[in-house]
Amino acid sequence: MKTINPWGIPKGYSNGILAEGKILFIAGQIGWDENEKLVSSDLVLQTKQALSNITTILKEAGGTAQNLVRLTWYVVDKKEYLANQKEIGKVYREFIGSHYPAMSLIEVKSLLEEGAKVEIEGTAVL
């Protein structure tokens, strides 16, 4: 896997990732547990659970967070995300470490599950 950053190191994400191998597509993960219950109404705690769900799927497929090549984040409130960016960064590093795949953040009106504040989908190359 090779990071492609022709404009220097970006803030908290990579411009591109070049990889070869089996592709794992991870459906959007929200902040709910194995019983499909939201762990909290708190954005940071929901983010932590969503990232935990992603790494659980990666492990089940035989991979690690280092295999992620793309993450797409959907948030219902960009201002809430920005206000909690430092704490979100901490939980990101707890599960993903210092690996920064290509990422996008999109603000949406709402998510399918009532009360969900963040949904993260991923692509990994194993």
N, C-alpha and C positions, 0 to 999 in steps of 0.2 A: 504494500500500500504506500502511495506517495501523495503527500500534500502538495497542492498546486496553489501558490500564493504570489502571482506575478506583481502585485502591488504592495508587497510587504506583508507583515503579519497583521491580520485583521483582529478586531476586538471580539474575542469570545466565539469565534467560528472560523471555518476555513473557506476559502473561495472555491476550492475544488479538491477532490480526492480521486486519485487514479488507482484502481484495484482490479485484481483478477481472482476468480473463484466462484463458489456457489453463492447465489444471491438469496438472502433471507429478507422478506418483506414483513414488517411488523405493523399490524393494524394499529390505529389510534388507541393509545392507552390513557385512561383517565385515572383520577385519584381514588379508585376503589380497590377493595381487597378481593381475596378469592371467593368471598360470598356476595360479590357485586354490591357492596355497600360502600358509599363514600366514607373515607377515613376522617374527614373533617370538612368544614366549610372554609377553612383557611387555604389560601392559594399556595403557600409554601409547602404545607403538609400534603396537599393534593399533588403538587409537583413531585415531591419526594416519593410518593406512592406510585405515580405514573412511571418515574424513572426506575423504581424497583421492579415494576412489572416488566419493563423493557429488558432489564438485565436478567430477569428470570427466564424470559423467552429466549434470550441469547444463550444463556447457559444450557437450557434444554436442547438447543440446536447444536451445541458443541462449540459455541463461541464465547467471546468476552466483549466488553464495551469497546475494546480496541478494534473490533471488527466493524463498528458502525461507520458508514460512509455518508449517511444523511439522516438528519432529524428535522421534522417539520412540526413546529409548535403552533397550536391554535389557542388563543386566550380570549376570554370574553371582555377583559378590561385591560387595555394597554397601560393605563395610568397605574393600576394596581400592580401590574407586572413590574413596571419601572420603579415603583416605590419599594418593591421587595426584591429588587435585582441582586443585592448583596447576599441575602439569605438564600435566594434561588441558586446563586452561584455556588454557595457552600454545599447544598444538597446535590447539585450537579456533580461537583468534584467528588462527593462521597460515593456516587455510583458510577460515574463515567471517568473520573480522574482528570488528568490534564490533556485528554484526547478531545479534539474539537473537529468533528466531521462537518461537512457542508450543512448549514442550518438556515432555516427561514422561520420567522415569527409572523403570524398572521392574526390580526384581531378580527373576531367574528361576533355576530350579534348574540348567538347562543350556541350551546352544544346539545346533542340529543338527550343526554341524561340530565335530568333536573338537578340543579345544584353544582354541576361540574363547571369548574372555572378554567381548566387547562386540559388539553388533549395533545399527546405527542405521538407521532408516528415515526417509524424508523426504517432504514434500509441498512443491511449489513452484508458484507462480503466475507464468507468463511473460507 
